[in-house]
Amino acid sequence: MTVSLEQLRRCHVAVDLGAARTRVYVKGLGLVVDEPSVAAVNTRTGSLIAVGALAEQMTGRTPDYIRVARPVSGGTVVDIEMAQRMLRHLLGEKLRRQLRRKPRLRAAACTPHDSDPLAQRAAVETLVGIGARRVELVDTLIAAAVGCGLPVEQPTATMIMVCGAATTQIAVLSLGSIVSAVRIPIGGDAIDHAVIQYLRQHHALMLPSQSVRPLQLALSGSGLTAQGPVTTEIHGRDVATGLARSAQVDTAAVRQAIHAPLTAVLDGLGTILRDCPPDLVADLVDCGIVMVGGSALLPGLDQMLRDATGMQVHIAERPDVSAVLGLGAMLDGKIEPMVLDPLAC
């Protein structure tokens, strides 16, 4: 862990700036913000029109003078000013007034594994914009492991897989630190893109931007497993004529299209297991893999990992908010480090 638990206990607010959703945990209040990381801006006046869920509904439905911006990409802030404005509006005036009363506001933030100094600086600057005097950065993998109740401080191996919208992060943890980790640029957005490309190439059908989730469209029933429905009716726009029409889509072919980007995730998982010491791999056989993140809820993904690795695969109780809840547990002092008594000489 890059920061000590004692420093985190002094923090007042924890923020998880994700590519899909932004979550804020305030000490004493719990999870106060869980909204999409989207902001709608009037390009003529520069004013902010909407943030969160309302701004996400505007995607693809706005006139020319309204721009829907996503200031966070792949867990990294790409537009600091817009991210600050979005955070201020999500928190609200009442909550920001409470935070300003803190004599020296401290904040904690999740950062993707192996993020570069510029990405870390962007996260710090974003929280400074909401009044934080000091910002502590915690690896997303460790925060998510704490949030789903894994014994990260113990001398035993635990494997965590954070399935985000833009990236997938996999790590083996022991004694509160990362033993081996990898970040793969494949996430829920890549799966959506695979479905879009399949329907466009094989059925000449374009889908609305907010209706591409395979969970809601082609993967009803048992999801990625073969026990799902044989065909699924999909509504969209014809590529040639531009008119609305429906098509019966073979779900087996859609599952095959989705498997293509997921092979990179399986390759990364194999790399982690090869790099781990044998003793830790033996522990993983007993405890298995824990999946967190919004994309972990994709039906059948856990079974696909079981078939590929032969290991147990578990989905966390609240996979979408595990990282921010882990930060909150550190802020509240619920995590105790393992204390080793010095040996007498």
Phi, psi and chi 1 to 4 in degrees:
 res  aa     phi    psi   chi1   chi2   chi3   chi4
   1 MET       -  132.1 -170.6  178.6  -59.9      -
   2 THR   -74.8  -17.6   56.6      -      -      -
   3 VAL  -132.3  147.5   60.9      -      -      -
   4 SER   -78.7  157.1   68.4      -      -      -
   5 LEU   -65.0  -31.5  -70.3  172.9      -      -
   6 GLU   -63.9  -39.3 -175.2   60.4   33.7      -
   7 GLN   -67.8  -37.0  -70.4  173.2  -54.0      -
   8 LEU   -68.6  -32.6  -71.2  173.5      -      -
   9 ARG   -64.2  -21.9  -70.0 -166.9 -173.1   99.7
  10 ARG   -83.8   -8.0  -60.4  173.3 -173.7  170.7
  11 CYS   -78.5  152.7  -65.3      -      -      -
  12 HIS  -106.2  -24.5  -53.5   95.3      -      -
  13 VAL  -142.8  144.7   59.3      -      -      -
  14 ALA  -123.4  136.9      -      -      -      -
  15 VAL  -128.9  134.4  179.3      -      -      -
  16 ASP  -118.4  100.7  178.6   16.3      -      -
  17 LEU   -89.5   96.7  -74.2  167.5      -      -
  18 GLY  -100.3  162.2      -      -      -      -
  19 ALA   -65.9  -30.9      -      -      -      -
  20 ALA   -96.2  -46.0      -      -      -      -
  21 ARG  -137.7  151.4  -59.3 -175.9   73.1   86.8
  22 THR  -111.1  130.5  -65.5      -      -      -
  23 ARG  -128.3  139.2  -58.9  175.0  176.6   92.5
  24 VAL  -129.3  130.5  179.8      -      -      -
  25 TYR  -117.3  126.9 -177.1  100.8      -      -
  26 VAL  -111.7  130.9  177.1      -      -      -
  27 LYS   -59.7  127.9 -176.8 -175.1  -73.1 -171.9
  28 GLY    91.9  -19.4      -      -      -      -
  29 LEU  -113.2  -24.7  -62.9  178.0      -      -
  30 GLY    88.9 -153.4      -      -      -      -
  31 LEU   -78.2  112.9 -172.2   63.1      -      -
  32 VAL  -107.3  -20.4  -64.2      -      -      -
  33 VAL  -134.4  129.7  172.9      -      -      -
  34 ASP  -148.6   83.9 -175.0    2.9      -      -
  35 GLU  -132.6  156.8  -67.1  -78.8  -18.0      -
  36 PRO   -60.9  144.7  -23.0   32.5      -      -
  37 SER   -83.0   67.9  -56.6      -      -      -
  38 VAL  -137.0  142.3 -172.8      -      -      -
  39 ALA  -138.0  139.2      -      -      -      -
  40 ALA  -107.1  128.6      -      -      -      -
  41 VAL  -123.8  139.9 -174.0      -      -      -
  42 ASN   -83.2  111.3 -172.6  -32.4      -      -
  43 THR   -71.2  -17.4   56.6      -      -      -
  44 ARG   -77.4  -42.6  -65.1  174.4 -180.0  172.2
  45 THR  -106.4  -16.1   63.3      -      -      -
  46 GLY    79.8    4.0      -      -      -      -
  47 SER   -80.8  152.8   59.8      -      -      -
  48 LEU   -87.1  124.7 -154.4   58.8      -      -
  49 ILE   -91.8  -45.3  -62.7  175.1      -      -
  50 ALA  -156.8  156.2      -      -      -      -
  51 VAL  -135.8  161.4  -64.4      -      -      -
  52 GLY    74.4 -138.3      -      -      -      -
  53 ALA   -63.0  -39.8      -      -      -      -
  54 LEU   -64.9  -40.6 -179.8   57.6      -      -
  55 ALA   -66.2  -35.5      -      -      -      -
  56 GLU   -66.0  -34.8 -170.6  176.0   44.9      -
  57 GLN   -66.0  -23.0  -67.3  176.0    5.0      -
  58 MET   -79.1  -11.7  -63.0 -179.5 -179.4      -
  59 THR   -58.0  123.9  -55.8      -      -      -
  60 GLY    78.5    4.1      -      -      -      -
  61 ARG  -125.6   14.1  -61.9 -177.4  171.7   92.3
  62 THR   -99.4  152.8   59.8      -      -      -
  63 PRO   -71.8  179.0   22.7  -30.9      -      -
  64 ASP   -64.0  -30.8  -66.7  -20.5      -      -
  65 TYR   -86.9    0.8   66.1   91.4      -      -
  66 ILE  -113.0  126.1  -64.5  179.0      -      -
  67 ARG  -114.5  129.6  178.0  173.9   65.8   93.4
  68 VAL   -95.8  114.7  177.4      -      -      -
  69 ALA  -109.2  147.2      -      -      -      -
  70 ARG  -120.0   97.6  -67.0 -176.3  177.4  -90.1
  71 PRO   -73.8   -6.1   25.2  -32.0      -      -
  72 VAL  -121.7  131.1 -175.4      -      -      -
  73 SER  -134.9  123.6  176.0      -      -      -
  74 GLY    62.7   30.4      -      -      -      -
  75 GLY    80.2    3.5      -      -      -      -
  76 THR  -117.5  135.0  -58.9      -      -      -
  77 VAL   -73.5  120.4  178.0      -      -      -
  78 VAL  -104.6  -14.3  -66.0      -      -      -
  79 ASP  -137.0   95.5 -171.0  -20.7      -      -
  80 ILE   -64.6  -45.4  -63.6  176.0      -      -
  81 GLU   -62.3  -43.9 -178.9 -176.2   -2.5      -
  82 MET   -67.5  -37.5 -173.5   59.9   64.0      -
  83 ALA   -64.2  -38.6      -      -      -      -
  84 GLN   -64.2  -45.2  -69.8  175.2  -14.9      -
  85 ARG   -64.0  -39.9  -63.3  175.0   67.3 -176.0
  86 MET   -63.5  -45.1  179.5 -174.0   72.3      -
  87 LEU   -62.5  -42.6 -100.8 -178.2      -      -
  88 ARG   -61.4  -41.2  -76.9 -164.3  -71.1  -95.2
  89 HIS   -72.8  -34.5  -79.1   76.6      -      -
  90 LEU   -67.4  -37.5  -71.8  177.7      -      -
  91 LEU   -69.2  -37.2  -72.8  172.3      -      -
  92 GLY    85.8  157.0      -      -      -      -
  93 GLU   -66.1  -39.2 -178.4   60.5   34.2      -
  94 LYS   -63.8  -46.3 -178.2  178.4  179.0 -179.2
  95 LEU   -70.3  -37.5 -173.0   54.8      -      -
  96 ARG   -65.1  -33.6  -79.2 -172.2  -72.8  132.9
  97 ARG   -65.8  -38.7 -163.0 -179.2  -55.1  119.5
  98 GLN   -65.0  -40.4  -67.1  179.4    7.4      -
  99 LEU   -69.1  -33.4  -66.2  176.4      -      -
 100 ARG   -67.0  -19.5  -79.0 -162.1  -64.6  -94.6
 101 ARG   -73.5  -16.8  -65.3 -166.6 -172.7  118.3
 102 LYS   -66.5  131.7  -54.5  -66.6 -177.9 -176.7
 103 PRO   -62.7  -35.4   21.5  -32.0      -      -
 104 ARG  -145.2   89.5 -173.0  172.4  175.5   83.1
 105 LEU   -66.6  125.7 -178.8   64.0      -      -
 106 ARG  -113.7  142.1  -70.2  171.4  173.9 -106.8
 107 ALA  -131.8  153.1      -      -      -      -
 108 ALA  -122.3  144.6      -      -      -      -
 109 ALA  -138.6  146.8      -      -      -      -
 110 CYS   -84.2  138.5  -68.1      -      -      -
 111 THR  -128.0  143.4   55.7      -      -      -
 112 PRO   -61.0  153.9  -20.3   31.1      -      -
 113 HIS   -62.3  138.9  174.5   70.7      -      -
 114 ASP    59.9   33.4 -155.7   17.9      -      -
 115 SER   -73.7  146.7   57.5      -      -      -
 116 ASP   -77.7  164.6   56.8   76.7      -      -
 117 PRO   -58.6  -32.1  -25.8   34.2      -      -
 118 LEU   -66.3  -40.3  -73.1  177.5      -      -
 119 ALA   -65.7  -40.2      -      -      -      -
 120 GLN   -65.6  -40.6  -63.3  178.3    6.9      -
 121 ARG   -63.1  -38.2 -178.1   66.4  179.3  174.8
 122 ALA   -63.7  -39.9      -      -      -      -
 123 ALA   -64.7  -41.0      -      -      -      -
 124 VAL   -64.7  -45.9  171.3      -      -      -
 125 GLU   -62.7  -35.3  -69.9  -66.8  -26.7      -
 126 THR   -63.4  -42.9  -59.3      -      -      -
 127 LEU   -76.5  -28.6  -63.2 -171.6      -      -
 128 VAL   -62.4  -32.5  167.5      -      -      -
 129 GLY   -66.7  -19.0      -      -      -      -
 130 ILE  -100.8   11.8   63.7  170.5      -      -
 131 GLY   106.6    3.7      -      -      -      -
 132 ALA   -72.9  131.2      -      -      -      -
 133 ARG   -88.1  -25.7  -60.3  -65.5 -175.6   87.6
 134 ARG  -144.6  137.8 -176.8 -179.2  175.5   90.5
 135 VAL  -125.8  127.3  179.2      -      -      -
 136 GLU  -104.4  133.5  -50.8  -70.3   -4.4      -
 137 LEU  -105.0  132.6  -60.0  179.8      -      -
 138 VAL  -125.7  136.3 -179.6      -      -      -
 139 ASP   -61.7  133.5 -162.7  -60.1      -      -
 140 THR   -57.6  -36.4  -58.1      -      -      -
 141 LEU   -62.8  -43.0  -68.0  163.9      -      -
 142 ILE   -70.1  -43.0  -64.7  179.4      -      -
 143 ALA   -61.4  -42.3      -      -      -      -
 144 ALA   -66.9  -38.1      -      -      -      -
 145 ALA   -64.1  -40.4      -      -      -      -
 146 VAL   -66.0  -40.4  171.7      -      -      -
 147 GLY   -65.0  -29.0      -      -      -      -
 148 CYS   -98.7   12.0   58.5      -      -      -
 149 GLY    83.9   18.9      -      -      -      -
 150 LEU   -76.4  144.2  -67.6  178.3      -      -
 151 PRO   -79.0   71.7   29.9  -33.6      -      -
 152 VAL   -69.1  -23.6  -66.6      -      -      -
 153 GLU   -85.8   -5.0  -65.1  -68.8  -22.1      -
 154 GLN   -91.6  155.8  -60.1  -58.3  -44.5      -
 155 PRO   -79.3   54.9   29.6  -34.9      -      -
 156 THR  -139.1  152.4 -178.4      -      -      -
 157 ALA   -82.7  137.3      -      -      -      -
 158 THR  -133.8  137.4   53.3      -      -      -
 159 MET  -111.3  130.1  177.0  174.0  -82.4      -
 160 ILE  -122.3  140.0 -174.7   83.6      -      -
 161 MET  -126.7  114.4  176.5 -177.5  -71.5      -
 162 VAL   -98.0  108.1 -179.7      -      -      -
 163 CYS   -98.0   97.1  -54.4      -      -      -
 164 GLY   -96.3 -174.0      -      -      -      -
 165 ALA   -74.2  -36.2      -      -      -      -
 166 ALA  -111.6  -24.8      -      -      -      -
 167 THR  -137.9  159.9   60.2      -      -      -
 168 THR  -122.3  125.7  -61.9      -      -      -
 169 GLN  -115.5  131.8  -55.4  174.8   62.8      -
 170 ILE  -127.3  137.3  -48.3  170.9      -      -
 171 ALA  -152.3  154.2      -      -      -      -
 172 VAL  -110.4  126.1  173.9      -      -      -
 173 LEU  -112.7  147.8  -50.3  175.9      -      -
 174 SER  -161.2  138.6 -179.4      -      -      -
 175 LEU    54.5   40.3  -69.8  172.9      -      -
 176 GLY    73.3   10.8      -      -      -      -
 177 SER  -134.8  166.2  -61.2      -      -      -
 178 ILE   -88.9  121.5  -63.9  174.5      -      -
 179 VAL   -83.0  -45.8  178.0      -      -      -
 180 SER  -151.3  136.3  179.3      -      -      -
 181 ALA  -150.9  157.6      -      -      -      -
 182 VAL  -148.4  145.2   65.4      -      -      -
 183 ARG  -118.5  125.1 -177.2  168.7   61.2  160.6
 184 ILE  -113.7  129.8  -53.7  159.8      -      -
 185 PRO   -76.9   46.6   29.1  -34.5      -      -
 186 ILE  -130.3  127.9  -62.9  -66.5      -      -
 187 GLY  -148.0 -158.8      -      -      -      -
 188 GLY   -61.9  -33.4      -      -      -      -
 189 ASP   -65.1  -36.8  -67.7  -16.7      -      -
 190 ALA   -67.4  -35.6      -      -      -      -
 191 ILE   -66.1  -43.4  -62.7  174.0      -      -
 192 ASP   -59.7  -42.7  -66.7  -13.8      -      -
 193 HIS   -63.4  -36.9 -176.6   69.8      -      -
 194 ALA   -64.4  -39.6      -      -      -      -
 195 VAL   -66.1  -42.3  174.9      -      -      -
 196 ILE   -61.3  -45.9  -68.3  173.0      -      -
 197 GLN   -66.0  -38.3  -70.0  -59.6  -48.0      -
 198 TYR   -62.6  -47.5  169.7   79.6      -      -
 199 LEU   -66.4  -32.9  -65.8  176.1      -      -
 200 ARG   -71.8  -41.0 -174.3 -176.4 -178.8   96.4
 201 GLN   -78.5  -38.4  -66.5  173.0    4.9      -
 202 HIS   -99.9  -20.1  -64.9   82.5      -      -
 203 HIS  -127.4    2.2  -64.2  -86.2      -      -
 204 ALA    51.0   43.9      -      -      -      -
 205 LEU  -124.7  131.5 -160.4   66.0      -      -
 206 MET  -109.0  138.1  -65.9 -179.1   64.0      -
 207 LEU  -103.1  153.1  -60.3 -176.7      -      -
 208 PRO   -61.0  149.5  -20.5   30.9      -      -
 209 SER   -62.3  -26.4   59.4      -      -      -
 210 GLN  -100.8   13.9  -62.3 -172.4   37.8      -
 211 SER  -125.4   28.8  -58.2      -      -      -
 212 VAL  -100.3   -0.3  -62.1      -      -      -
 213 ARG   -64.3  118.8  -65.6  -59.3  -59.7  177.3
 214 PRO   -61.1  -24.5   20.3  -30.7      -      -
 215 LEU   -62.2  -35.9  174.1   62.1      -      -
 216 GLN   -92.3  -19.8  -57.9  169.7   -1.0      -
 217 LEU  -107.7  -83.9  -67.0  172.5      -      -
 218 ALA   -90.4   -5.2      -      -      -      -
 219 LEU  -119.5   36.3  -65.7  179.8      -      -
 220 SER   -69.1  164.4   56.9      -      -      -
 221 GLY    81.1 -121.1      -      -      -      -
 222 SER   -97.0   15.7  -60.3      -      -      -
 223 GLY    65.2 -126.2      -      -      -      -
 224 LEU   -74.1  -10.4  -66.0  176.8      -      -
 225 THR   -81.9  159.4   60.6      -      -      -
 226 ALA   -74.4   -6.3      -      -      -      -
 227 GLN   -82.1    1.1  -73.5   73.9   31.5      -
 228 GLY   -73.2  178.4      -      -      -      -
 229 PRO   -64.3  150.2   21.8  -31.9      -      -
 230 VAL   -70.2  -45.0  177.2      -      -      -
 231 THR  -129.2  157.0   59.6      -      -      -
 232 THR  -137.7  135.8  -58.4      -      -      -
 233 GLU   -85.4  128.3 -174.2  176.5   11.8      -
 234 ILE  -121.3  136.0  -55.7 -110.4      -      -
 235 HIS  -107.2  136.3  -53.7  -78.6      -      -
 236 GLY  -166.3 -158.0      -      -      -      -
 237 ARG  -115.6  134.2 -170.4 -175.7   74.2 -177.9
 238 ASP   -67.8  133.6 -169.9  -85.2      -      -
 239 VAL   -66.1  -38.4  173.1      -      -      -
 240 ALA   -79.6  -50.1      -      -      -      -
 241 THR   -93.0  -22.6   64.4      -      -      -
 242 GLY    79.9    3.5      -      -      -      -
 243 LEU   -89.4  155.8  -59.9  176.7      -      -
 244 ALA   -74.9  137.1      -      -      -      -
 245 ARG  -156.4  168.9   69.6  176.6  177.1   87.8
 246 SER  -117.0  157.8  -57.6      -      -      -
 247 ALA  -145.9  143.6      -      -      -      -
 248 GLN   -87.9  117.0  -70.0  -69.9  -27.0      -
 249 VAL  -108.7  134.5  177.2      -      -      -
 250 ASP   -74.2  114.8 -177.0    9.7      -      -
 251 THR   -68.9  -26.1   52.6      -      -      -
 252 ALA   -64.3  -39.8      -      -      -      -
 253 ALA   -68.4  -35.8      -      -      -      -
 254 VAL   -66.7  -40.6  175.5      -      -      -
 255 ARG   -61.4  -38.1  -75.8 -164.7  -63.2  -90.4
 256 GLN   -66.3  -36.8 -173.1   61.7   35.4      -
 257 ALA   -67.0  -34.3      -      -      -      -
 258 ILE   -73.5  -32.1  -72.6  176.6      -      -
 259 HIS   -63.9  -27.1  -85.2  -81.5      -      -
 260 ALA   -59.3  -52.9      -      -      -      -
 261 PRO   -69.0  -25.3   23.4  -32.9      -      -
 262 LEU   -74.3  -16.0  -68.9  179.2      -      -
 263 THR   -64.1  -30.8   52.8      -      -      -
 264 ALA   -65.0  -35.6      -      -      -      -
 265 VAL   -65.9  -41.5  177.2      -      -      -
 266 LEU   -66.1  -36.7  -63.6  178.3      -      -
 267 ASP   -64.0  -42.0  -68.2  -18.1      -      -
 268 GLY   -64.3  -37.0      -      -      -      -
 269 LEU   -64.1  -40.9 -168.1   58.0      -      -
 270 GLY   -65.4  -36.0      -      -      -      -
 271 THR   -62.9  -42.1  -58.5      -      -      -
 272 ILE   -62.0  -44.9  -70.1  -66.7      -      -
 273 LEU   -66.4  -34.4  -66.3  175.4      -      -
 274 ARG   -71.4  -31.3  -74.7 -167.6  -62.1  -90.4
 275 ASP   -84.0  -12.5  -66.9  -16.3      -      -
 276 CYS   -80.2  147.4  -89.0      -      -      -
 277 PRO   -62.2  149.5  -21.3   32.0      -      -
 278 PRO   -58.0  -35.2  -23.1   32.4      -      -
 279 ASP   -63.6  -39.0  -68.1  -21.4      -      -
 280 LEU   -72.1  -35.8  -66.6 -177.5      -      -
 281 VAL   -63.7  -36.2  174.9      -      -      -
 282 ALA   -63.2  -37.0      -      -      -      -
 283 ASP   -66.0  -36.3  -68.2  -17.7      -      -
 284 LEU   -67.3  -26.2  -65.8  176.4      -      -
 285 VAL   -62.2  -34.1  173.3      -      -      -
 286 ASP   -82.0  -43.7  -61.5  -31.8      -      -
 287 CYS   -92.5  -25.4   62.2      -      -      -
 288 GLY    77.6 -159.5      -      -      -      -
 289 ILE  -112.5  136.3  -53.6  169.5      -      -
 290 VAL  -109.5  126.8  177.9      -      -      -
 291 MET  -103.0  133.0  -62.2  174.4   60.1      -
 292 VAL  -132.8  172.8  -59.5      -      -      -
 293 GLY   100.7  157.3      -      -      -      -
 294 GLY   -62.3  -37.1      -      -      -      -
 295 SER   -74.0  -10.9  -61.1      -      -      -
 296 ALA   -66.6  -17.8      -      -      -      -
 297 LEU   -83.3   -0.1  -61.7  173.1      -      -
 298 LEU   -61.1  120.4 -175.5   64.5      -      -
 299 PRO   -60.5  131.3  -21.0   31.8      -      -
 300 GLY    90.0  -10.6      -      -      -      -
 301 LEU   -65.9  -39.7 -179.7   57.5      -      -
 302 ASP   -64.0  -39.4   53.1  -18.8      -      -
 303 GLN   -68.2  -34.4 -174.4   59.9   45.7      -
 304 MET   -62.8  -40.7  174.8 -175.4  171.1      -
 305 LEU   -68.3  -36.8  -66.9  176.4      -      -
 306 ARG   -61.8  -44.5  -70.4 -169.5 -166.8   98.1
 307 ASP   -66.4  -34.0  -63.1  -20.9      -      -
 308 ALA   -79.4  -32.0      -      -      -      -
 309 THR  -109.2  -22.2   62.2      -      -      -
 310 GLY    73.0   12.5      -      -      -      -
 311 MET  -104.9  162.9  -60.1  169.9   60.4      -
 312 GLN   -71.1  140.9  -59.1  178.7   46.5      -
 313 VAL  -129.3  124.5  178.9      -      -      -
 314 HIS  -120.3  145.2  -47.0  -79.4      -      -
 315 ILE  -102.9  131.3  -60.1  177.2      -      -
 316 ALA   -60.2  158.5      -      -      -      -
 317 GLU   -62.3  -42.4 -175.1  176.8   -7.7      -
 318 ARG  -128.3   76.7  -60.6 -179.1   65.4 -176.0
 319 PRO   -65.3  -30.4   24.0  -33.4      -      -
 320 ASP   -73.8  -24.5   50.3  -18.8      -      -
 321 VAL  -117.9   16.7  -66.1      -      -      -
 322 SER   -61.9  -40.2  -68.4      -      -      -
 323 ALA   -64.8  -47.8      -      -      -      -
 324 VAL   -71.6  -31.9   72.4      -      -      -
 325 LEU   -68.6  -33.7  -69.2 -178.3      -      -
 326 GLY   -64.9  -42.7      -      -      -      -
 327 LEU   -61.4  -40.9  -84.5 -178.3      -      -
 328 GLY   -63.6  -37.7      -      -      -      -
 329 ALA   -64.4  -36.6      -      -      -      -
 330 MET   -68.3  -39.0  -63.0  178.7 -163.7      -
 331 LEU   -64.5  -39.1  -95.1   60.9      -      -
 332 ASP   -80.1   -2.7  -66.2  -24.9      -      -
 333 GLY    75.3   24.8      -      -      -      -
 334 LYS   -83.1  -11.0  -63.5  178.5 -179.6  178.3
 335 ILE  -105.8  122.4  -53.1  -59.2      -      -
 336 GLU  -106.2  127.5  -65.2  -66.1  -25.2      -
 337 PRO   -70.9  152.2   26.4  -33.7      -      -
 338 MET   -75.8  124.3 -174.1  178.0   65.5      -
 339 VAL  -100.4  126.0  178.2      -      -      -
 340 LEU  -104.8  124.8  -62.2  175.4      -      -
 341 ASP   -74.8  133.8  -66.0  -29.7      -      -
 342 PRO   -66.0  140.4   22.3  -32.3      -      -
 343 LEU   -75.7  138.9  -62.6  176.8      -      -
 344 ALA   -74.6  132.4      -      -      -      -
 345 CYS   -80.4      -  -63.6      -      -      -
